[in-house]
Amino acid sequence: MEAVSTTRSLSALSNNIQSVNMTGMRFCRPPPSISPAITAISVRWEEVADQVKDRAVVWAIDVAKVEQYGVLMDSERQVVVTLRWAHPAETPALLERLRGLACGSLTAVMESTGVYGDTLRRQLREAGMEVHQMSAKRVHDACESTTESRACTMRRRRR
């Protein structure tokens, strides 16, 4: 029962946010405000807090063995910040910063990548965040369905 509910919720969530190529952490249809990733310790958290105050926020995470990337975007699909951090060393401090945001809700979406995401997923849930796993195939298919499908495919091949 929970799997069906999670699948429906994930499907509804994916319809409400733009398609994300989680492997390259690029939007297949990049909004004009996309910015290069900055380290989590370099983020001006006061500015981020002002932008997301009382708004629903989605944190799309590219799960990797050590260096993680994430895009924080608001309910209007505007990228607030693109960041990177070393997992597990910098994860607790980053989660503390995210918990301190006065946003309406914070939902984490991560590609299901086997064991690499297990620890992060547990930490996110312990921090009280709603966590959704996105199928790698679904992410890839969403990327291919855009007008930039060739560019997305080329980025995947270079990896």
C-alpha positions in Angstrom: 0.0 0.0 0.0 2.8 2.4 0.9 4.6 1.7 -2.4 1.5 2.6 -4.4 1.0 5.8 -2.4 4.7 6.8 -2.8 4.5 6.1 -6.5 1.4 8.3 -6.9 2.9 11.0 -4.8 6.1 10.9 -6.7 4.2 11.0 -10.0 2.3 14.0 -8.8 5.4 15.7 -7.6 7.3 15.1 -10.8 4.4 16.7 -12.7 4.7 19.8 -10.6 8.5 20.3 -11.0 10.6 20.6 -14.1 12.3 17.6 -15.4 15.8 17.2 -13.9 18.6 15.1 -15.2 19.8 14.1 -11.8 23.1 12.6 -13.0 24.3 15.8 -14.5 22.2 18.0 -12.2 21.1 20.2 -15.1 17.6 21.1 -16.1 16.8 19.6 -19.5 15.0 22.9 -20.1 17.2 25.3 -18.1 15.4 28.3 -16.7 17.2 31.5 -17.3 18.2 31.8 -13.6 20.3 28.6 -13.5 23.7 29.2 -11.8 26.9 27.2 -11.4 27.1 25.1 -8.3 28.7 26.7 -5.3 30.0 25.0 -2.1 27.4 24.7 0.6 29.6 26.7 3.0 29.7 29.6 0.5 26.0 30.0 0.3 24.5 33.3 1.5 21.9 31.5 3.6 20.2 34.8 4.7 19.4 35.5 1.0 18.2 32.0 0.5 15.9 32.2 3.5 14.4 35.5 2.2 13.7 33.8 -1.2 12.0 30.7 0.2 10.2 32.2 3.2 6.8 30.5 3.6 7.0 28.8 0.2 7.1 25.2 -0.8 10.6 24.2 -1.7 12.0 21.2 -3.6 15.6 20.1 -3.2 16.6 17.9 -6.2 19.7 15.9 -5.2 22.3 14.2 -7.5 23.5 11.3 -5.4 27.1 10.3 -5.8 29.7 8.5 -3.7 31.3 11.6 -2.2 30.6 14.9 -4.0 26.8 15.6 -4.0 25.0 18.3 -6.0 21.6 19.8 -5.3 19.3 22.3 -6.8 17.0 24.2 -4.4 14.0 25.6 -6.2 10.8 27.3 -5.1 7.2 26.6 -5.9 7.4 28.8 -9.0 10.1 26.5 -10.4 12.8 29.2 -9.9 16.2 28.0 -9.0 17.2 29.5 -5.7 20.7 28.0 -5.4 22.7 25.2 -7.0 25.1 23.8 -4.5 27.6 21.0 -4.0 29.0 19.4 -0.8 31.1 16.5 0.3 29.1 13.7 1.8 29.2 12.6 4.6 31.6 15.3 6.0 29.5 18.4 5.2 26.0 16.8 5.2 25.1 17.4 8.9 26.0 21.2 8.6 24.1 21.5 5.4 21.0 19.8 6.8 21.1 22.1 9.8 21.1 25.1 7.5 18.2 23.7 5.5 16.2 23.0 8.6 16.7 26.7 9.6 15.0 28.0 6.5 11.5 29.3 7.2 10.0 27.7 4.1 6.5 26.4 4.0 7.7 22.9 3.2 10.9 21.3 2.1 10.7 18.1 -0.1 13.9 16.3 -1.1 13.9 14.4 -4.4 16.8 12.1 -5.2 17.6 9.6 -7.9 17.5 6.0 -6.7 21.1 5.0 -6.9 21.5 2.0 -4.7 23.6 2.2 -1.6 25.1 5.6 -2.3 21.9 7.4 -1.3 21.0 5.2 1.7 22.8 7.3 4.3 21.7 10.6 2.9 18.1 9.4 2.6 18.2 8.3 6.3 19.7 11.7 7.4 17.0 13.6 5.4 14.2 11.7 7.0 15.7 12.1 10.5 15.9 15.9 9.8 12.1 15.7 9.2 12.1 16.2 5.4 9.7 14.5 3.1 11.9 12.3 0.7 11.0 11.0 -2.7 13.1 8.7 -4.8 13.0 9.2 -8.6 13.6 6.3 -10.9 16.8 6.8 -12.9 15.0 5.6 -16.1 12.2 8.2 -15.5 14.8 10.9 -15.1 16.5 9.8 -18.3 13.2 9.5 -20.2 12.1 13.0 -19.1 15.4 14.3 -20.3 15.0 12.6 -23.7 11.5 14.0 -24.1 12.7 17.6 -24.2 14.0 19.6 -27.2 17.4 19.3 -25.7 17.4 15.5 -25.7 20.6 15.2 -27.7 22.5 17.5 -25.3 21.2 15.5 -22.3 22.2 12.2 -23.9 25.7 13.6 -24.8 26.3 14.7 -21.2 25.4 11.2 -20.0 27.8 9.5 -22.5 30.7 11.7 -21.3 30.4 10.4 -17.8 
